[in-house]
Amino acid sequence: LTNMEVPKQGLLLLTEILERWQPPSERLFPSASGFEAVSEAVLGGVSSSCLRVTTHAASAASALFRLNHQSRPVQYGKIVALIEAITNKFSALPQHSAAAHRSSRSLKRFNPSSEASTCEGFLLQSMICFQAACRLAEECLSEPVLKENTFTAPSKHGHAEDSLEFLCQCLLCCCDSVWMPTVIRMCEHAPNAQILQYFYSVLSSQFTLCPSLMPAFANKLASSGFFRLPLEHKSLLCAGNRHPYLNMSCCGFLQKLIKCLLYQSDPDSDSCQHDVEEVENLLLYNLPALCCRLSDWPSLLREAPGLQLCDYKGLRATQYCLVIMLQLALQQGDRLLPEQTAFSSVMWLLHSVEAQAGSALPRFVLRSALYLLAVTQDKSPTLDAAPLNCISKALSSCQSFPSLYIRHPALLHFIWRYPGLAEKYGPLVLELWLTKRESHADEEHRTGTEQEPDTETMELLTLTEDHPAVMLTLLDMVCSREASLAGRALAVLEALICRQRDYDADLCANLRPALLQALKMLSVNMGQELGQGHTAQVNSLPLVLKLLCAMQASDPPSSSSYSKMDGVHFKLLYHVSNIAGRLKPTDTGSLLPALSYLYCCLSLSPAHCTDRAVTVLLSNSGLTDQLQAVFSSSSCPSSSPPSACPPSALLCCSHLLLSSLITLQRVHSAQVHTAYPISLTQCTHSLSFTALMSSSLPISYLNLLQVLLDADLASAVVRLSTGPGLVGSRPLGVEDGALYPLGSRGTQCLSTVLSGLLLQKHELLLRASVNCLSSLLGFLQRRSPPTEKYVANQPYSQFLVYFLLSSGDSSCLHPVTLRLISLIVQYRSS
């Protein structure tokens, strides 16, 4: 015997001993030490430099992996070591080319011990060993004592490498990273039926061993061509009842792969579980006989089924199997048929089923057919009336359209592409798209910015550009559906409005008339006693008003919509002002967007529209009372509860709206019916406590004071009140009288506060402060020139300029700093 023959013969003898039948009550290795010794011997054979010795060692390992040879506790770590050692030997296998395969096959007839034959024999024996390890793991999973490995020594309980779970994960990892690419490479040009039989059996076992990891593994298999591969091996090696065990192994793998992929669609749905069971029956009865080439599938799908004696057997059932596999493969990016061929074949199947009286596609087949039609439509001709009618009848045969839904942008575009389908199923598919968001999309939606909508919203924006009717359907959801769905529809419309300049269509022009109708309905409902049936509509009011705000803010004053739709703009303003006047003061969710919209209308509308707008708002007594309630509650004493004071955002918006009313009333000399009471003392003193406010509130106070100062503190819109803190005691002095109602104290207080605000870092606050200071100096120049020179020549003005210029950052070149310098120079020289 040569040196290599010694281990070969020893391993052959060990294999014979291990393969002999052993009674269940008797074990070769009652203790762990005996099993460890044998496994070390086999491991030494696997590590041999001779591939034939390694092959015999793999055969011995296959016998060693029988359940009745396992010690108690089971030595999972030793099994893992053997599997990893065999896997590592794959790196020694040659990288065969097509020519090498052909030459090796011709050499086998004359030289059975050729290198190719040796490699093929090792790969086959390794697959048998791997299958034995998978079978052992499955048997251990079914026995609780072996699964938990109860008799493990306490010192080894913390070793994860010696557990059944680790063995299962090791098998999956080796299969995924090494065995799959090696077998595919070795069998690419010369498929071996025996190797492939064990290969597909091993793949099937993974679905039992690591069920929690199977969704990702199944997706990887399907996207890597593992639908096409077993189907091609079946057609090549199993046609004519050849290699029945390979056929059985391929069918078992495909069944488990399809089952796993189907469960991912909606795992918690009862209908999904029922459909999976139905598909399993179809595959069980029809997949073994499906051994034709993929190129023959179109003719098989177009073949007339004739009389069907059983729902689960026959040509029609086989056609259903083809449609399901085409859909699942295409969903993972594997096109088993050209898209146009798949489209026409599915349409033929729908016509064929329709032609059979009393027959209808099963739900799971119709689901796959709808997906295939949607995804392959772009590469296929547009449908005319007859096939569309056939599709509509097929969809109508299913009582639950959501059970047919598969999330894909193509389904959205397919339904909305044809008006007949869009009318019946357009709102449904939109609702499903918005409600059945994927987890990664939700995360993207939460972390995304307003300028960059998430990918799922972008799909709807593209859909809306192609089919503007989608926008009206989304608006209907905002007005009439539950809060979660309405909120998501609103988010899409807001994104659409913000990005409307990217599209050709004037989206706002199409949306405004529909919003006007919605507001009319809401206004009517508010005038009636609210019952249970109007709850959804009342709750939709804040959303509709927010949408109006977004639309008004994004539509620039130069837009052509103002010249074309003055009537619609004015009617919207009228209805919103009426609604704002009838809201409860505590309903800030609706009141804030209503006032925001009115402010946007006044500040962004062109001059020829503001005359009518300011007249309507000043004559609206309900709106006047509402604003008065906001202003009066803002002056509540500090001891009042927080709920008695309006939110800062509402107060800020009210200030901005009042500022616009004051300005436009002066421009158009509009008639005022009721003046708003404003405390000048409160406005001035509130600016001293900006640290306790949100950043927007002091800006709104500054804006209001600026407008009042520009009007010389005399406007028909407001009724200003003052106090001793501003004008001193009566009778008023000459200076207090000239500056009334601000007074000399108020002037000094306001100028000091403005100087302090100019040291802040908030951009908008800086701009508002310097604008207010400019208006204050202009007011003083008109009413009391000595006071104006006194304020402009104050030492703190020079200190403020010196501080800003020497701050060391960009403040010296900031527009606010330059504006302040120009103001000081202008009013000192006047």
Secondary structure, 3 states (H helix, E strand, C coil): CCCCHHHHHHHHHHHHHHHCCCCCCCCCCCCHHHHHHHHHHHHHHHCCCCHHHHHHHHHHHHHHCCHHHCCCCCCHHHHHHHHHHHHHHHHHCCCCCHHHHHHHHHHHCCCCCCHHHHHHHHHHHHHHHHHHHHHHHHHHHHCHHHHHCCCCCHHHCCCHHHCHHHHHHHHHHHHHHHHHHHHHHHCCCCCCHHHHHHHHHHHHHHHHHCHHHHHHHHHHHHHCCCCHHHHHHHHHHCCCCCCHHHHHHHHHHHHHHHHHHHHHHCCCCHHHHHHHHHHHHHHHHHCCCCCCCHHHHHHHHHCCCCCCCCCCCCHHHHHHHHHHHHHHHHHCCCCCCCHHHHHHHHHHHHHHHHHCCCCCCCHHHHHHHHHHHHHHHHHCCCCCHHHHHHHHHHHHCCCCHHHHCCCCHHHHHHHHHCHHHHHHHHHHHHHHHHHCCCHHHHHHHHHCCCCCCCHHHHHHHHHHHHCCHHHHHHHHHHHHCCHHHHHHHHHHHHHHHHCHHHCCCCHHHHHHHHHHHHHHHHHHHHCCCCCHHHHHHHHCHHHHHHHHHHHHHHCCCCCCHHHHCHHHHHHHHHHHHHHHHHCCCCCHHHHHHHHHHHHHHHHHCCHHHHHHHHHHHHCCHHHHHHHHHHHHHHCCCCCCCHHHCCCHHHHHHHHHHHHHHHHHHHHHCCCCCCCEEEEHHHHHHHHHHHHHCCCHHHHHHHHHHHHHHHCCCCCCCEEEECCHHHHCCCCCCHHHHHCCCCHHHHHHHHHHHHHHHCCCCCHHHHHHHHHHHHHHHHHHHHHCHHHHHHHHCCHHHHHHHHHHHCCCCHHHHCHHHHHHHHHHHHHHHC
